[in-house]
């Protein structure tokens, strides 16, 4: 045996050790992943590390778990995978992480250094340019080609992932670099300084002026508010302005659902779209006003738009606005301060003129006063009143109109199912939703009853997110139950992770709504073509399958759902609840319904 080859009982520090030491030095305590031949150097190093390893069965699912862990903790989630097929299997998950601004640090191996450069050397898992596959998906791509480069490359990738807007990054390291002896001291200290994205003062001043002068200010809060942890600042600004607040599907939980100013999340309803259009100043925070947030691009603002967005590419990408390129929390905090100072100054001027300060419900200059919504927005002046209703009354009227529209569609089953889920899930417990009809209802109608408590794949829209994402959230906080919701089609993407849930005894209850196929596609095709094709699926016995993994399971009914789901959530460890049902989607309004 060569004297340079370690024996099984002998270890010489290598590139893999530098990877795990660097992650630990930056503050990581958990990593997700799935091993492969080229990545064995870093996986072997895990056993000499204090890092907790959570191994999933499919790389895409490992990516979804890391994504949700990052969302739940506001931290970086390291993801370790191998070369070629293993690396490429993460792309759908990394696309969702990019859309949802989740700070996933994906570290993949590469073929040996001699095989890098575009040649076809015939190495196992070889790609002509592996990193090119990631450049259009992640925030940044990094490479370490020597052992001494590894700590700095890990730190640079970490810094990129946590700089606003948060997002996934890709770092690759050749197999031989991970295995080669490292003549580098153990990593004891490593710094990564995510860049702050502060708003320019003159833009805050201009935005505050427009909002303070507005008669009908409205706020649309997106996922950027949740990712920035700016819920308190949003609430303070909305209450100061008395501005109604709608949240996008990605922004659910950014504003209290039952607050008198809450428009909730009915963004696929024309009444809500008209309300937003009627604002004389609409503040959009942490949203690019994309397809879902604009009711499929039917939104046409008639007033001025102020947009706060950390992703420069989304700023004014869909509508002209006073664009403020900044982190949502920093910008909202600055606006609260600026608007408050303007109100204080205005009150002082009134006092100096021997005038009594106007109440918020009196006088055209008061924030939120003098509202005159258009008939299209659906606002009704109070009988006998000479002025428009209060913001709170306008919100109540809007929500009543939405309820009337939904109630007129004979969708009692769907509303019963969603209410049962809400009643069974403890307040503050997180839920993770796959792309399925009940989830699309939840986007609009579900009260998360907590900040950062609802996660879904609505950003990229890929199937299979719900269950592995719930596993990631449970890893972040194993003391709380987590709910995953999937359809039978989406569940088929994630069945292997029942083994993961059992292995780590994670408190995740998986609700599988079995409607016999791809339910929403069935509806789309039937509506568009008169019949559905390729939507009907052969499924396993989900209860028996779960039990074969040692996971308790029960088949329920709409009437028993609340009771069965509550019992499963209260029990320790993983569980599965299967609901045979065919929920329908409410009628869209962007098509004139």
C-alpha positions in Angstrom: 0.0 0.0 0.0 1.3 3.5 -0.8 2.5 5.4 2.2 0.3 8.3 1.0 -2.9 6.4 1.2 -4.7 6.5 4.6 -5.7 3.2 6.2 -9.2 2.8 7.4 -8.1 3.8 10.9 -5.9 6.6 9.8 -7.1 10.0 8.6 -5.3 12.9 7.1 -7.3 16.1 6.8 -8.6 16.7 3.2 -10.7 19.0 1.2 -13.9 17.4 2.6 -12.8 18.4 6.1 -12.3 22.0 4.9 -15.9 22.1 3.6 -17.5 21.0 6.8 -15.2 23.1 8.9 -16.0 26.1 6.8 -19.8 25.5 7.1 -19.5 25.1 10.9 -17.3 28.3 11.2 -20.0 30.2 9.4 -22.7 29.1 11.8 -24.3 26.1 10.1 -25.5 23.3 12.4 -27.5 21.2 9.9 -26.9 20.0 6.4 -29.2 18.2 4.0 -28.1 15.9 1.2 -27.6 12.6 -0.5 -24.2 11.0 -1.0 -22.6 10.0 -4.3 -19.2 8.5 -5.3 -17.6 11.9 -6.2 -18.8 13.5 -3.0 -17.7 10.9 -0.5 -14.8 13.0 0.7 -17.2 15.6 2.1 -19.7 13.0 3.4 -16.9 11.2 5.2 -15.9 14.5 6.8 -19.4 14.9 8.3 -18.7 12.1 10.8 -15.8 14.1 12.3 -18.0 17.2 12.5 -20.7 18.4 14.9 -22.9 19.2 11.9 -26.3 17.3 12.0 -26.9 15.5 8.7 -30.4 14.9 7.3 -30.3 12.5 4.4 -33.2 12.3 2.0 -33.8 9.7 -0.7 -34.0 11.9 -3.8 -31.8 15.0 -4.4 -34.8 17.1 -5.6 -36.6 16.3 -2.3 -33.4 17.2 -0.3 -33.5 20.5 -2.1 -37.1 21.1 -1.1 -36.3 20.3 2.5 -33.3 22.7 2.5 -35.5 25.4 0.9 -38.2 25.1 3.7 -35.5 25.0 6.4 -34.1 28.2 5.1 -37.5 29.8 4.9 -38.4 28.7 8.4 -35.1 29.8 10.0 -34.1 32.8 7.8 -30.7 31.1 7.7 -28.5 29.4 5.1 -29.4 25.7 4.5 -26.4 23.7 3.2 -27.3 21.0 0.6 -24.6 18.4 -0.3 -24.9 16.3 -3.5 -22.8 14.5 -6.0 -21.8 15.1 -9.6 -23.9 15.0 -12.8 -27.2 13.2 -12.2 -27.2 14.0 -8.5 -26.4 17.7 -9.2 -29.0 18.0 -12.0 -31.7 16.5 -9.8 -31.6 19.5 -7.6 -32.5 22.0 -10.3 -36.3 22.0 -9.8 -35.8 22.6 -6.1 -33.3 25.3 -6.6 -35.7 27.0 -9.0 -38.3 27.1 -6.3 -35.7 28.4 -3.8 -34.9 31.2 -6.2 -38.5 32.1 -6.7 -39.2 31.9 -3.0 -35.9 33.7 -1.9 -34.7 30.7 0.2 -31.0 30.8 1.1 -29.9 27.3 0.0 -26.2 26.7 -0.3 -25.9 23.8 -2.7 -22.5 22.2 -2.7 -21.8 19.6 -5.4 -18.8 17.5 -6.4 -17.3 17.6 -9.8 -15.3 15.2 -12.0 -11.5 15.2 -11.2 -9.7 18.4 -12.2 -8.2 16.7 -15.2 -11.7 16.3 -16.7 -12.8 19.9 -16.3 -12.6 22.3 -19.2 -15.1 21.0 -21.8 -13.3 17.9 -23.0 -15.0 14.5 -23.2 -12.8 12.3 -21.0 -15.3 9.7 -20.2 -15.4 10.2 -16.4 -18.4 8.9 -14.5 -21.2 11.6 -14.2 -19.2 13.8 -16.6 -20.9 17.0 -18.0 -19.3 19.3 -20.5 -20.0 22.3 -18.3 -21.9 21.3 -15.1 -21.9 24.8 -13.6 -23.6 26.1 -16.8 -26.7 24.1 -15.9 -27.1 26.2 -12.7 -26.3 29.8 -13.9 -29.8 30.5 -15.1 -31.3 29.2 -11.9 -29.3 30.3 -8.9 -28.0 33.7 -7.7 -24.3 32.9 -8.1 -22.0 30.0 -9.1 -18.7 29.3 -7.3 -15.9 26.9 -7.8 -13.0 25.7 -5.6 -10.1 24.0 -7.5 -7.6 23.7 -4.7 -7.9 22.9 -1.0 -6.8 26.4 0.0 -9.6 27.9 -2.1 -12.4 26.0 -0.3 -12.9 28.2 2.9 -13.1 31.4 0.9 -15.3 29.9 -1.8 -17.7 28.6 0.9 -17.8 32.0 2.6 -18.4 33.8 -0.7 -21.3 31.5 -1.6 -22.7 31.8 2.0 -22.5 35.6 1.7 -24.3 35.6 -1.7 -27.1 33.4 -0.4 -27.8 35.7 2.6 -27.5 39.0 0.7 -30.9 40.6 -0.1 -32.7 39.1 -1.8 -32.0 35.7 -0.2 -31.6 32.9 -2.7 -29.9 29.7 -3.7 -26.2 29.5 -4.8 -24.1 26.7 -6.3 -20.6 25.7 -5.3 -18.8 22.8 -7.0 -15.5 21.1 -5.9 -13.7 18.4 -7.9 -13.6 14.9 -6.5 -9.8 14.8 -6.2 -9.7 18.2 -4.4 -12.2 16.8 -1.8 -10.1 13.7 -1.3 -6.6 15.3 -1.5 -4.6 15.9 1.7 -5.0 19.5 2.8 -1.9 21.3 4.0 -4.2 23.9 5.5 -4.9 24.4 9.2 -8.4 23.6 10.5 -10.8 26.4 9.8 -11.3 28.1 13.2 -12.9 31.4 12.1 -14.5 32.5 8.8 -16.4 35.7 8.0 -19.2 36.2 5.6 -20.8 39.7 5.5 -24.1 39.7 3.6 -24.6 43.0 1.8 -27.2 45.3 3.3 -29.6 46.7 0.8 -30.6 50.1 2.3 -33.1 52.5 0.6 -31.9 55.8 -0.7 -33.2 58.6 1.6 -34.6 60.7 -1.3 -36.7 57.8 -2.5 -38.1 57.2 1.0 -38.9 60.9 1.3 -40.8 60.8 -2.0 -42.6 57.7 -1.2 -43.6 59.0 2.3 -44.9 62.2 0.7 -47.1 60.3 -1.8 -48.4 58.0 0.9 -49.1 60.8 3.4 -51.0 62.8 0.8 -53.0 59.8 -0.6 -56.7 59.6 0.0 -56.9 55.9 -0.8 -53.5 54.4 0.1 -53.4 50.6 -0.2 -50.5 48.1 0.5 -49.8 44.9 -1.3 -47.3 42.8 0.7 -45.4 40.0 -1.0 -43.1 37.3 0.0 -40.2 39.8 0.3 -41.8 41.0 3.6 -41.8 37.5 5.1 -38.3 36.7 3.9 -37.0 40.0 5.4 -38.9 39.5 8.7 -40.6 42.8 8.2 -44.1 42.0 9.6 -43.9 44.4 12.5 -42.8 47.3 10.2 -45.6 46.5 7.8 -48.2 46.5 10.6 -46.9 49.8 12.0 -47.0 51.5 8.6 -50.4 50.2 7.7 -51.9 51.4 11.0 -50.2 54.8 10.7 -51.6 55.3 7.2 -54.9 53.4 7.9 -54.1 51.7 4.6 -55.8 48.3 3.7 -53.3 45.5 3.2 -53.6 42.6 0.8 -51.0 39.8 0.9 -49.8 37.8 -2.1 -49.8 34.0 -1.9 -46.1 34.1 -1.1 -46.7 36.9 1.5 -49.3 35.0 3.6 -48.7 35.8 7.2 -47.1 39.1 6.5 -50.1 40.9 8.0 -52.6 39.7 10.6 -55.5 37.9 8.7 -58.3 39.2 10.9 -57.0 42.8 11.3 -59.7 45.4 10.3 -57.4 46.6 7.5 -56.7 43.1 6.2 -57.9 42.4 2.6 -56.5 38.9 3.1 -55.2 37.1 0.0 -58.0 36.9 -2.6 -55.8 38.0 -5.4 -57.6 35.8 -8.0 -60.8 37.7 -7.4 -61.8 40.6 -9.6 -63.3 42.5 -6.6 -59.8 42.6 -4.9 -58.1 43.5 -8.2 -60.5 46.4 -8.6 -59.8 47.5 -5.0 -56.0 47.6 -5.7 -56.5 49.3 -9.0 -58.6 52.1 -7.3 -55.9 53.1 -4.9 -54.6 56.5 -5.6 -51.3 55.3 -4.2 -50.5 51.6 -4.1 -47.4 50.5 -2.1 -46.1 47.2 -3.3 -43.6 45.6 -1.0 -41.6 42.5 -1.8 -43.6 41.6 -4.9 -42.8 41.8 -8.6 -46.6 41.9 -9.4 -46.2 38.8 -11.4 -48.8 36.5 -12.9 -50.5 35.3 -9.7 -50.2 38.6 -7.8 -51.7 40.6 -10.6 -54.7 38.2 -11.2 -53.0 36.9 -14.3 -51.8 40.3 -15.5 -55.3 41.8 -15.6 -54.3 44.3 -12.9 -54.3 47.9 -14.3 -53.5 50.5 -11.7 -55.2 53.9 -12.1 -53.2 55.6 -9.4 -49.5 55.9 -8.6 -47.5 52.8 -7.6 -44.6 52.8 -5.2 -42.6 49.5 -5.4 -40.1 48.3 -2.8 -38.2 45.3 -4.1 -34.8 43.7 -3.3 -34.6 41.9 -6.6 -33.5 44.5 -9.1 -34.8 42.5 -12.0 -38.4 42.7 -10.6 -38.3 46.5 -10.0 -40.8 48.1 -12.4 -40.8 44.9 -14.5 -44.6 44.8 -14.9 -45.8 48.3 -14.0 -44.3 51.8 -13.9 -43.6 52.9 -10.3 -41.5 54.9 -8.0 -39.0 52.0 -7.6 -37.1 51.6 -4.4 -34.4 49.0 -4.6 -34.1 47.9 -1.0 -34.6 45.2 1.6 -38.3 45.3 2.7 -37.6 45.6 6.4 -35.1 48.5 6.0 -37.4 50.3 3.6 -40.6 49.9 5.7 -38.8 50.9 8.8 -37.6 54.1 7.1 -41.1 54.8 5.8 -42.6 54.4 9.2 -40.1 56.9 10.6 -40.5 59.4 7.7 -44.3 59.2 7.7 -44.4 59.6 11.5 -42.2 62.7 11.3 -44.4 64.2 8.7 -47.5 63.6 10.8 -45.8 65.1 13.8 -44.7 68.2 11.8 -48.2 68.6 10.4 -49.8 68.4 13.8 -47.3 71.0 15.1 -48.2 73.4 12.3 -51.9 73.0 13.0 -51.3 73.7 16.7 -49.3 76.7 15.8 -52.2 78.0 13.8 -54.5 77.6 16.8 -56.3 74.8 14.9 -57.4 71.6 16.6 -55.7 68.5 15.2 -58.0 66.8 12.7 -59.0 63.2 13.6 -58.1 60.5 11.3 -61.7 60.2 10.2 -62.1 63.9 9.5 -60.7 66.2 7.0 -59.3 65.5 3.6 -55.7 65.8 4.6 -55.8 63.0 7.2 -54.3 59.7 6.2 -57.0 57.4 5.1 -59.7 60.1 5.0 -61.6 61.4 2.1 -61.7 58.0 0.3 -63.8 58.0 -2.9 -63.5 54.5 -4.4 -64.8 54.0 -7.9 -68.0 51.9 -8.5 -65.8 49.3 -10.2 -64.0 48.8 -6.9 -67.2 47.9 -5.3 -67.2 50.4 -2.5 -70.6 51.6 -1.2 -71.0 55.0 0.5 -72.8 54.8 3.8 -76.5 55.6 3.5 -77.0 59.3 4.0 -73.3 60.0 4.3 -71.6 62.7 2.4 -68.3 61.0 2.3 -66.8 57.6 1.5 -66.7 54.8 4.0 -63.8 54.4 6.4 -60.9 52.2 5.3 -62.1 49.5 7.7 -65.6 49.6 6.3 -64.3 49.4 2.7 -62.3 46.3 3.6 -65.3 44.7 5.2 -67.4 45.4 2.2 -64.8 44.0 -0.2 -64.5 40.8 1.8 -68.3 40.4 1.9 -68.4 40.7 -1.9 -65.7 38.1 -2.2 -67.6 35.7 0.1 -70.9 36.3 -1.8 -69.1 35.3 -5.1 -67.6 32.2 -3.6 -70.9 31.2 -1.8 -72.8 31.4 -5.1 -70.7 28.6 -6.6 -71.9 25.7 -4.5 -68.4 25.0 -3.1 -69.5 23.8 0.3 -67.2 20.7 0.3 -64.1 22.8 -0.5 -64.8 25.3 2.2 -65.6 22.5 4.7 -62.3 20.8 3.9 -60.2 24.0 4.4 -62.1 24.9 7.6 -61.4 21.4 8.9 -57.7 21.7 8.2 -57.6 25.1 9.9 -59.4 23.8 13.0 -57.2 20.7 13.3 -53.8 22.6 12.9 -52.6 24.2 16.1 -52.1 28.0 16.0 -48.5 28.8 15.1 -47.9 25.4 13.6 -46.4 25.5 10.1 -48.0 24.0 7.0 -46.4 23.2 3.6 -48.5 22.9 0.5 -47.9 21.1 -2.7 -49.4 22.1 -6.1 -52.9 20.8 -5.6 -56.5 22.2 -5.6 -56.8 22.4 -1.8 -53.5 24.4 -1.8 -54.9 26.8 -4.4 -57.8 27.4 -2.1 -55.4 27.9 0.8 -53.4 30.5 -1.1 -56.5 32.7 -1.1 -58.6 31.6 1.9 -56.4 30.0 4.6 -55.4 32.0 7.7 -51.9 30.8 8.6 -52.4 32.2 12.2 -48.7 33.0 12.5 -45.8 34.7 10.8 -43.8 32.7 8.3 -46.1 29.7 9.0 -47.2 28.8 5.5 -44.9 27.6 2.7 -45.8 26.5 -0.8 -44.3 25.9 -4.2 -46.3 28.8 -5.8 -43.0 30.4 -6.9 -41.9 27.9 -9.5 -44.9 25.7 -9.3 -43.3 22.3 -9.4 -44.9 19.2 -8.0 -43.7 17.3 -4.9 -42.8 20.2 -2.6 -45.2 19.7 0.3 -43.9 16.7 2.1 -40.1 17.1 1.9 -40.6 20.8 2.7 -42.5 19.9 5.8 -39.6 17.6 6.8 -37.3 20.6 6.5 -39.5 22.7 8.7 -39.7 19.9 11.2 -35.9 19.6 11.3 -35.8 23.4 12.1 -38.2 23.0 15.0 -38.9 19.4 16.0 -41.0 20.4 19.0 -43.9 21.6 16.9 -46.1 19.5 14.6 -45.9 20.3 10.9 -48.6 19.7 8.3 -47.9 18.7 4.7 -50.7 18.8 2.1 -50.5 17.1 -1.3 -52.7 15.6 -4.0 -52.2 12.0 -5.0 -50.3 13.1 -8.1 -47.9 15.3 -6.1 -47.6 12.7 -3.4 -46.1 10.2 -5.9 -43.1 12.5 -6.2 -42.3 12.2 -2.5 -43.3 8.7 -1.3 -39.6 7.7 -0.7 -39.3 10.4 1.9 -41.6 8.4 4.2 -38.4 6.5 5.0 -36.7 9.8 5.9 -39.6 10.9 8.1 -39.5 7.5 10.0 -35.7 7.4 10.2 -35.5 10.8 11.9 -38.8 10.5 13.7 -40.0 13.9 12.4 -43.4 15.3 13.6 -44.9 15.7 10.1 -48.5 14.8 9.3 -49.0 14.3 5.6 -52.6 14.9 4.3 -53.0 13.3 0.9 -56.1 14.4 -1.0 -56.7 11.5 -3.3 -58.9 12.7 -6.3 -57.7 10.1 -8.7 -55.3 12.1 -10.7 -54.0 15.6 -11.6 -57.2 17.3 -10.5 -56.5 20.9 -11.5 -55.2 19.8 -14.9 -58.4 17.7 -15.3 -60.4 20.9 -14.7 -58.2 23.0 -17.1 -58.5 20.5 -19.9 -62.2 19.8 -19.5 -62.9 23.6 -19.5 -60.6 24.3 -22.5 -61.1 21.1 -24.6 -64.2 19.4 -23.4 -62.3 16.4 -22.1 -59.2 15.6 -20.1 -56.2 13.6 -21.3 -53.4 12.0 -19.3 -54.8 13.2 -16.0 -56.1 10.0 -14.5 -53.7 8.0 -12.4 -53.3 4.5 -10.9 -52.4 5.0 -7.3 -51.1 2.8 -4.5 -53.0 2.1 -1.3 -51.4 5.1 0.5 -52.5 3.9 3.9 -50.9 0.4 3.4 -47.8 2.0 1.8 -47.3 4.4 4.7 -47.7 1.6 7.2 -45.1 -0.5 5.3 -42.6 2.3 6.3 -43.7 2.1 9.9 -45.6 5.3 9.6 -49.2 5.3 11.1 -51.9 6.1 8.6 -55.6 6.5 8.4 -58.2 6.9 5.6 -60.6 9.6 6.5 -63.7 11.4 5.1 -64.8 15.0 4.8 -66.9 14.7 7.9 -64.1 13.0 9.9 -61.2 15.1 8.6 -60.9 17.6 11.4 -61.0 14.8 14.1 -58.6 12.5 12.3 -56.2 15.2 11.3 -56.1 16.7 14.8 -55.4 13.3 16.3 -52.5 12.7 13.8 -51.0 16.1 14.5 -51.1 15.5 18.2 -49.4 12.1 18.0 -45.5 12.0 18.1 -43.6 11.3 15.0 -44.7 11.1 11.4 -48.2 10.2 10.2 -50.3 10.0 7.1 -54.0 11.0 6.6 -55.6 10.0 3.3 -58.7 11.8 2.1 -60.5 10.4 -0.9 -62.3 13.5 -2.3 -62.6 15.5 -5.5 -62.5 19.2 -4.6 -63.2 21.8 -7.3 -61.5 25.2 -7.8 -63.5 28.4 -7.5 -64.3 30.1 -10.8 -61.5 32.4 -12.1 -62.3 36.1 -12.6 -59.5 37.0 -15.0 -61.5 35.2 -17.7 -64.5 37.4 -17.1 -66.3 35.1 -14.5 
